[in-house]
Amino acid sequence: MSALNQQIVHAALNAATLADAEAVQELIAQSFAAEHRRPVGDKWNNFGLMGSSGSYDLKLIEHVTNMQDSVIERFALQQYGSRANVPFQTPFEATGELLKYLDSSEKSNLAVTTFEDSDAPASTTKRLTAVFRDKGCGMTPASVPNTIFALGGSNKEDALYLQGAFGLGGAMTYRNAKAVVIVSRRDPALLKDGEEDRITVAVVQWQDNTKGQTAYYLVDCEWNAAGDTAEPWSCPHEDYDDFEPGTHLALVSYRVDGVQRRREGDAKSFDVVTNTRLVHPVFPTRFVNNTTRGRGTTLEGLAHRLERSEYDFERGEEILPFHHQGRTYQLPVRYWLFAGGPKDPGGRDKFLASDHAVLFTSNGQVHHHWSPRDVRDQTGLNRLYDRLLVVVETDELPIRDRTNLFTADRSELVRGDVALRLEEAVRALIRESAVLREANNALIRASYQDKSDQPTAEIARRISRALTVKGFSLGSGNGSGGQGGGQGSGRAGGGGGGLKPVTLYPDPTLIAGPATVRAVVGTTRSITYTVDVEDAFYERRGRLRAICDHPDIVEDREITTGNGHKGRVRVMVAVPETADLGTYELRIVLEDWIRAAGGLGHTLEHITKLELVEDIPGNGSGTGKPTKGAQGQGGPGQGSNVALRWTSHESEDHWERVTVGSVEDVPASILADQLSDYAELRALGDQPIPTVLLNQEYPPFKKYLAARNKELTSDKRAREQYAVGVGVSLLLLQQKLDKIKKAGDEVPDDDFIDEARRAAASAVLAVMPAFDDLAKEVGLSG
């Protein structure tokens, strides 16, 4: 046994700092009696090849899935001998069979992630050493350059039972570490004839060049170009018997943004991030955080956490038909509504990684996600957005299409026609869900409870007049005023009609829905129908069918029908890109259903004319037929209404003391019901009304009122002037933001927007003293 060999392996397994890694590299050079450098990926310009956008915290998950793949590979090859003989088509099929005799604890110990303090405590430097140790297949010295050190030359391309595809994901983390230490031993049962049972050790360091840097490791002979044979250091396994087969990978002094959290369960801690990103892991893994108390945690995935939660979340499932390359795929879409907002018991931050609200998964892991802000901006769910989780499973798509759909590091979609159509289909599914709209409206109503009903309608009219004079059009803020071309859920025009409660019966008596809808070829159209029967009816007694006479739009393929929810049923229609334009019949029918008292019920049906078009001008909801506005002279018009409400930072989620206010769309019926001052808006049903929310506790405003109250007998006039000035500014700003979103351009972040609102408030306050002096002089102050 070589003492130097034992020293090298021991030092490599315990390397946690840059100095430790450098010491291992020096020992390797001593053993080789030379320093022959080989670049990672066999390319000297590899620094750029290891770069990508996205969070380096999330990229750590790549090594977790690599560990899982290594374990699956070991068990599969042990049983079947070669990849060609492995019968499994997915990682779940493989683990279901190969690991079926292991319990959860035994499985989790096959892949363990450990955090160690690096050069200084991670809590102060945001640097730590992340160690990934698997009991997988391991690597031989000859295979290391072509596997873990390859860039883009994946050895998993032909293995459908493994999660990886590109051979890039793990290497994306290297440039974020000061060094990378690898120790690996191939499972002896998998060695080929003539291969020795050896332990391989390699240290990746950075070499400064005239232009940029190169990641390299030391090899046993000179390396000049691809094809040269030069292997990393290794020794016989007998020199370090304690190292079991598998791989140890340490990212030394790795820079993180949030996963160094000392308390587990935080929305940015590694356990929550990993559970979120691996919604349905192929098997559980283990996490030990030695930067704190060192307690081990089994990571079993988000779905498992939600299932065993003590909270009774409202949840639902729909099938999204998605047409691609001549075939329609049915993608399961599941959603959960959390019990509270941020920091509330049962809130989303107790379960989800920050910035994760809509998850696009493949093989059970997230490949792309939307943040809560994306949900708010793209779907109009202005109250529900931070309480919602949506999971879109893309496994129905062929693996080749999924591989082309997502980036190599599973951070986002590859922007192209397919990706854009998929996102738009998901956006429409969320935006046009009657269930989610109702939940959002319930939160809006709740925000009006126990608040003073201060008359503000006259101030709102002044704001509206000021905007009209300036030549600005006030629609609903999101194009839902009923003037567009039917991009909504298929409800009637004029703002889509109200989502009034449906009287439900044990047996259905009617099916109601739009007479005509328009759909763009190549998109998925969502249409909502009313069926006045209790939800339990769909469990055993009947099923709603949707049948189209277009030859390319087939029931249960291009058309999916959901179960009823409070009297409403959603029908989704995926229109092929090649579908002939024209008007067709969509027949919604309920037949051969069983009465509550027994026996068959009579057939119910509704006919909708489905008009297939190349595009739809405008972006309103409904069928594009505008409504005439309110009845009677002087009633509310449809596109010129504004509302105003005084509130405070203590009453609004996400507001701070220095928040000026915001603008949100509120259904007219809610404003009419909750604020008597706006009763006349009831005639507009659920048409969204741009509503200015002003923080009456905003410090500069309160300070101004306190100073002016010494001179004026009442602050009423000052409050109104402030509300008009700031209200106009906030609405103009919101209009600009809406145009940016509609154009698909990058929207400024919330901090920038908040600063713009504060600047507007400061400008208004700066000119108000002169107005107050004039008001006092002419006797207008009350």
N, C-alpha and C positions, 0 to 999 in steps of 0.2 A: 504494500500500500504506500503510495506517495504522499508524504506530509504536505507538499506544496499543492497537490491536487485537492486534498481534503480541505486545505486552507482556502483555496479559490472557491470551491462550492459553498463552504460555510459562509464565507464573506459575501458571496453573491446573494445567498438566501436571506441575509440579514442587512443588506444595504438599504438604508432609508434616507441618507443624505447624499448630496453631491460629492462630498469628500469620501464617503463610503464607496460610491460607484467608481470614482477615480482610483481608489485603492485597489479595487477588483481589476480594473483595466491594467494597472501597473503590474499586478501579479500575473495576469495573462501574458503581457509582453515579456515578463521575466521567464515564464514557462516556454514561450516561443523563441526566446532569445532574439527577438526581432519585433518590429512594429509594422506589419503589413495591413494596410487599410483597404476595406471594401465598402463601397457606398450602399446604403439601404436602397433596395430596388434596382441595384446595379446601374444607377444613374447619378453622376456627380451633381447634377442640378436638381436633386430630389426635394429640396426645401419647398419649392412651389408645388410639387406634386402632392405633398402632404397637407396642403392648405385647403380650407373650405370655409364657407360661411356657417353660421350657427354657433350654438353654445358649446363650449368645451366641457361643461358639466354634463350635458346630454350625451356627448361623444363617449364618455366613460362607459355607457351602457353597451357600446359595441363590444367591449371586452367581456362583459357578462354573457352576451349571446355567443361570443367565440368560445367561451368556456363550455357552454351548453353544447355547442356543435362538437367540440372535442370529445365530450363524454358520449354523445350519441354515436359518434364515429367509432369510438373504442368498442362499445357494446355491439354495434352493427357488424363490424369487421370480425370481432371474435366469433359471432354466430354464423355469418354468411361468407366469410373468407375474403371477398372482394366487393367493391362497390357495384360491380355489374350484377351481382347476385342479390343485392339488397332490394326487397320488393316494395318498400314503403314510398309513397308519393308525397308525403308531407312530414314535417318534424313531429306533429302530434301523433300520427300513425306510428312512427318509429318509437317514440317514448312510451306510448300506450302499451306496446308489446314488449320492448326491450327492458323497460324499468318497472314492469308490473309487479315484480316481487319485492320491490323496495318501498318502505314507507316514506312519508314526507321528510322526516329527519334524515334518513339515510340518503335520500336524493339530494337534499340541500347541502350535505357535506361533500358532495362530488364537485361543487363549484363554490368557492368562498372568496369574497372580496373583503380586504382588510385595509383600513386607513391607519397610517402611522404618521406621527409628527416628522416633519422634514428638518430643514436647517433651523427652523424656529417654529413655535406653536402655530398651527393653522389658523387659530382664532384671531391671531394678530397679523399674520403675513398673507393669508389666503393661499398658502402653499402647503401641500401635504404630499405624502407618498402613498399612492394607491397600488395595492398589491392584489393580483388576481391569481389564485391557485386552483387549478382543476385537477381532477383525477381522470383525465381523458386519455386519448391515444398517445399523446406526446410526440416528439420529433427526434429524428436522427440528425447528427451533425450535417449530413449532406442535404437534408430536406429543409433546413432552416432558411437558407437564402431564397428558396423557391416557395415558401409558405408564409411564415410570419414576417419575413423581411422583403416579401415581394410587394410591388405596387401595381395593382391593376391586373395581375396575372393570377386570378383566383383559381385555387385547386378545388373549388366547390361547385363549379359550373355544371358538372354532370350529376350532382347529388341532390335530388329533390327532397331528400329527407333531412337536409341541413338547411339552416336559416340563411347563411351567407351566400353571396353571389358574386360580388365585385372584387373581393380581395383588397379592399381599400379602407373599410371602416375603422379597424383597429389602428392602422398606421396613421390615421388622421389625428391621433392623440400625441404622437411622438414629438412633434415640434412644440408642443405646449409643456413638455417636461425638460428639465435640465439634463437628464440622462434616462436611459431605459436599460433595465437589467433583466435578462432572460435566463432561466434555468429550465432545461427540459430533458425528459427521458422517455424514449419510446417504450410502449407496452411490449415486454418481451414476446408475448404471444403473437404480436403483429410484425415482428422482425422477419425480413426475408432471409433466405439462405445466404449465409456469408456475412450478414450484418451483425455487428457487435452490439452488445447491450452497454451503451455509453450514456453519460450525462453531459449534456452540452451547456456551456455557459457563454453568453455574449453580452457585451455592454455597448450600447449605442451612445455615442457622444457627438458633439457638434464641432465641425471644423470650419474656421473662419476663412473665407475666400476673398479675393479682391472684390467680387460682387456676390454678396449673399453668403449662405452657409450650406454645409453638406453634413448630413447624418451618416456616420460610418461606424463600423465595428472591426475588430481585429480578426484576421484569419491566419492560417498556418503557412501560407506562402504568398508570393507576390500576385496581385490581381490587377489586370490592366483593362480588360474589356469583357462584355457579356460572353459567356461561353467558357471563360477561364475557370478552372477548378480550384477553389480555395475555400476551405471550411473553417467555421468558428472553432474555438477551443473546446475540447471534450476530454473526458477521462473515463476509464472503466467504471461501471456502476459499483464494483466492489470497493472502490476508494471512498465511497460515501453511501453505504448501504441504507441509511435512514431515508433517503429520498425515493419516494414511491413514484411509479410511472405517472406521467402527466406534465404539466407546464406551470412554472412560476414566472409571472411577469410583473415587474415593478416599474411604475412610472414615477421616477424620483423627482421630488420637488415640483410637483404638478400644480399649475396655477388654476384655481377654481374661483367661482363667483359666489356660490351659495351652499354647495354640498358639504362645506366644513362646519355646518351648524352643529352646535354642541348638543342640542336637544333633538332627539328623534321625534318624528311626527310633524316636523315643520314642513311647510309647503316647498322649501328649497333643500331639505335634507336628502341625503342619498337614498335612504330607505323609501321615502315617499316618491322621489323622482323615478327610482327603478320600478317600484310597484306601478306607477302611472304608465311609464313607457312600455313595460311588459304587462299589458292588460291581462292577457292569458298566457303566462309563460309555459314553455314546453315542459319544464319541471322547476320546482322551487330552488332558489339559491340561498346562500347564507351571507350575512354582512356583519362584520365586527369592526367597531370604531375604536381603535386604541388611542385616538387623540383625546378621548374622553374616558368613560368608565370601562370601555372594553367589553360591553355586553353584546352577545351575539343575537341577531335578529333573523328569522326566516322570512324571506321575501317570496310571497306566493301570488302576487299580482293584484291589480286593482279590482278585477271582477270578484276575486275571492274576498277581498276586504269589504266590498259593498254587500256581498251576500251574507256575511256573518255580522254585519253592523247591527247595533241595537236600534238604530233608527229605521223607521218604516218609510223609506223614500217612495215618492210617486215615480213610477217608471212605465215605460211603454216600448213598443217595438213596431217598426214598419218595414216593408220591403220596398227598396228603391229600384225600379227597373231602369237599367242603363244600357243604351244601345251603342255598340262599338264594333266596327268592321263587319257589319252584316249579321250580327248576333246580339240578342238582348240578354244581359246578365242581371240577375236579381240579387242585389246587395242588401244584406240585413243592416238596419239602422236601429240602434237602441238608444234610449235616453233615460236619464235620471234627473229628478228635481230634488235638490238638497234641502234639508229642513230649515236652514237659515243662511244668512249672508256671512261674509267674512267675520271671523272671531266669534260667531254664534255657535252654540252646541249643534252639532250635525251640519256645520257649514262645509262648503266645498274645500276650504283650505285644510281641513282635517284629513282629507282623502286624496286630493289631487296636487300634483306639482303645479307651481305657479305658472301662469300663462297657458294652461292646458284646459280647453273647454270642449272643442270638437276634435276627436281623434280619428285619424284615418289609419286603420291597421291592416297588416298583412302578416300571416302566420302568428297572430296574437300579439304582435308588437307594433308600437306606433311608428309610422314612417313619415307622418306629416300631421301638423296640428294647427288649430286656430286658438288664439287667446280669447279670454272673455271680452276684451275690447273689440276684437274682430267680430264676435257674435253681436255685440251691441251695434257696431257700425254697419254691418252687412245685413242684419235681419230685422232691425228695429225693435228688438226685445230689450227695451231700455231699462227695465227693472229686473228682468229674469236672468240677464246675461251672466251674472256672477253666481248664479245658483244652478246652473245647467251643465250637464255633461251629456255629450252626444258621441257615440262610437259608431263609426262607419266601417264595416268589415268588407274588405275588397278581395277576399280569398276566392270568390266566385270567378274573378277575372283570371285568365291564364297566367301562369308564373312569368312567362316572357313579357306579357303586357305590364304586369306589376313591376317587374325589374326595370322596364323602361319608363315607368310612371314616376318612380321615386329616385332621389339622389342616392349616391353610393353610401353616404353616412346616415341615411334614413332621417334626414332633417327636414325635407320639404319635397314638394312636387317638382318634377321637371316641367317647366312651363311650356305648354304646347296645346294643341287643340283638344286632346283627350283630357288633359288635366283641367283645362278651363271649363270644359263641359261638365266634368265630374263635380267640380266645386260649385258651379252654378246650380246643378241639380240638387246638391246637398243644401245649398243656400235657400233655394226655393222650398225644399221640403221643410226646413226649419221655419222660415219666414211665414209660410202659409199653413202651418199646423194650427188647427182650431184649438187643440189642447194647450199648446204652448202660448197662444195668444190669450186664451182665457186665464192661464196662470199669470201671465204678465199683467193683464188688466186687474187681477185680484190684488197684486202687489201695489199697483197704482192706487187702487181704492183704499188699501190699508194705509198708504202714506198720507191720506187726507183725514184719517181719523184723529180725533182729539186735537184738532188745530182750529184756531179761531177763523171764523168765516168773514175775513175782512173784505168789504166791497172793493173790487179791483176792476170790474168790467169796464167802467168809464176810462180808467187809465189804459186798459188794454186797447180800447177803441182809439185813443190818442196815439198809441204806438202804431196801430194798424194804419191810421191816416198818415202818420209821418213816413212810413215806409211806402205807402201808395204815392205820396207826393214825390218821393225820390225815384219813382219809376220801378220799384221792385215788386215782383209778384209773390204773394204769399199763398202757396198751395199748402199741402199738408206736411211739407218738409221731406217726405220720402216718396212722393209720386203716387200716393194712394188715394187721391181725391176722386177717382172714378172717371177721369178724363182720358185715361190712357187706353192701351189696346189690349187689355186682358191678360196681364202678367200675373194677376193675383190668383186667388184660390177658386175662382169660378163662381163667386157670389155675384149678386146683382151689382149694377153700376152705382154711381153716386156714393163712392166711398165704401162699397162692398156690403152695405147693409149691416144691421146690428147682429151681434152674436147673442141673441136673446135666448133665455133658457127654453129648452124644448120639453113639452109635457110628454112624459114617457109612459108607455103602457106595457102590460105583459105580452100582448100581441101587437105587431105593427099594423098601422092603419094607412100609412102613406109613405111615399118617397118623394122628396122635393129637392130641386136643384136648379141650376141655370138652364135656360132654354138653349143658349148658344155659348160656346167658348171658342177661342182661337188658340192654336198651338203652333209654335215654330218648328219646322222639321229639324231633326237632329237634337232636340231638347226633350226633357222630361216635364210633362205638364201635370200639375196637381189640381184636383177638382174635389170640392167638398159637397157632400149631399146630406140631407136631413132624413133620418129614418126614425120615427117616433116609437122606438121600442127600447126596453131596458137592456143594458149592456150584457147581462147574463144570457140573453137570447142567442148570442153568437157562439156561445160555448158548445151547445149541443143541438139547438133546434133549427138553425137556419144559417145560410151564408149568402151574402150579397154578391151578385155576379155583375160584371161589366163586360159587355160584348160589343165589339165594333165591326162594322161592315167593310172596313178597309182591309184588303187581303194581307197586308203586311203588319197589321196591328192585331195580335192574337191574344185572347184571354189567357191569363196566367203565364204569359211570356212577356209581351210588351205591356200588358196591363196587370197591375196588382191592386187588390182591394184590402183595406185594413178592416179591423174589427171596430164596432161602434164604440163611441165614447160620448156619453151624455147626449145621445141622439144624433151624433154626427159621424159620418163615415168618409174616409178619404180614399179617393181613387187616383192612382198614379198611372200616367200613360207615357211610355217612352216612344217617341215618334222617330222612326228610322230616318237617316239622312237622305235616303233614296225614295222616301214615300212620295207618291204623286200628290200634288196640291189639289185642293178641292174641299167640298163639304161632305162629311160622312155622318153616319148615325152611330151614336154611342148609347147603347141601351142598358140601363141600370135596372136589374130585375131581381126580384125575390120570389122564388117559386119552390114548390115542394117543401115548404117549411112546416114545422110541427107546432100546432097550437098549444098553449099552456094547459088547456083542458084535454088535449089529445086530439088526434086527427089532423089532416092536412089543411093548411090555410090557403086562401085564394091568392092567386098571383098578383103581385104589385110590380109596377114598372114606371120608369121615367125615361123619356127620350131627350137626349142632349144633342144638338147639332155641333159636331166637331169640325171646325174650319181649319184646315192645314194651310199655313202661309209660310213664306220665306222669312218675313220679319214682321214685327208689330211696332208701328210708330208709337212713341210715348211709352210711359212705364207705369201707368196707373193700374188699379186692380179692377176686377170684374170683367165684364164683356166689352168695355169701352164705350158704354152708353152713359153720357153724363146725366146727372140729375139736375132738376131745375132749381134746387135750393129750397129754402123754407117756404112754407105756405104763408100767404098774407103779405100785406105791405109792410116793409120795415123789418121783416124777419131776417135771420142770419143768411148772408150769402155763402156760397160754397168755397170760395177760394180767398177770402179776405179776412178770416177770423184769426184773432190772437187772444190768448189768455195770459193772465198774470197771477202768480201766487207768491205771497211772502212765506218764507220758511226759515230754517236755520241749519247750521252745520250739525247740531245735535240731533236733528230729525232726519237727515239725509245720509244714506250710506256713501262712503268714500269722500264726503265733504270734510274740509278742515276749517278752522276759524278764518283763514285767509281766502276761502273760496268766495268769489263774488256771486256766482250763480251758474245757471245752465239753462239749456233749452231742451225740452223733451216733447215728443208727440203724445198727446193724451186724447183718447176717444171722446168725442163731443158728449156722448151720453154719460160718461163718468163725470165730466165737468159739471154737467147739468144736475146730476144726482147729488154730487158732493158739495157743490158751491151754488147756493141759491141765486147768487148774482149772475150766474150763467145759465139760468133755466131755459132761456130761449134757444140754446144750442141743442136741446133735446131733439129737435126736428131733424138734425143732421145725423142721428144714429151714431154709428161708430166711426164716422169720419175723423181722422186724426187732426187735432188742433195744435199748432205750435204753441207751447206753453212756456212762458218765461218764469223760471224759479229764481227768486232773489233771496240772498242770505241777509236777513235783517240784523244779524249779529256781526256782519262784516266790520272789522275794527275801524278802518278809515271812515266808513259811513256813520257808525255810532259816534265816533269822535266829532264828526262834523255836526251831527244833530245836537250833541251835548253843547257845543260851542254856540250854535245858532239859537238854541232854546233860550239862551240868556237875552237875546235881542227880540225874538218873536214870541207871540203869545201861544202859537201852536206850531208843531212840526209837520202838520198835514201837507201843507203846500210843498215843503222841501222834500218830503218823502215821495210825493207824486212826481215832482220834477226829476228827482233821481231815478225813479222807476222808469219814466218815459225815456230819459237819455240812455240809461244802461240797457233797458229792454231793447231799444232800437239797435244798439251796438251788438248785443248778444245775438239777435236775430240775423243781422247782416253777416256776422262772423259764422253763424251756423249755416247760412245759405252758401257761403264760400266753401265751407267744409263739405257740404253736400255735393257741390259741383266737383270738388276734387275726388271724392269717393266715386261719383258716377263716371268720371273720366278714367278711373282706375289708377290714378297717380298716388304717390305715397302721401299719406295723411300725417300732418305734424303730430308729435306725441302729445299726451295729455298735459305734461308740464308746460310745454310751449303754449298750448291753448289756454291753460289757466293764467299764464302770464299775460297773454293778449287780453283776456277778460279783465284782469286787474288794471292793465293800462287803460282800457276803456272806462272803467269806473273812476280812475284817477282823473281822466280828462273831463268827465262829467262833473265831478266834485270841484274841479279847479274853476269852472265857470259859474257854479251855482251861487256863490256869495253875491255877485253882481245882480243876478236875477232876484234874489231875496230882498236886496236893498230896494230894487225897483218895485217889487210887489208890496213892500211895506210902505213905500212912499205914496203909491196910488191907492192904498187901502185894500189890497187884494189878499193880504195875509189873514188867515182866519184863526 
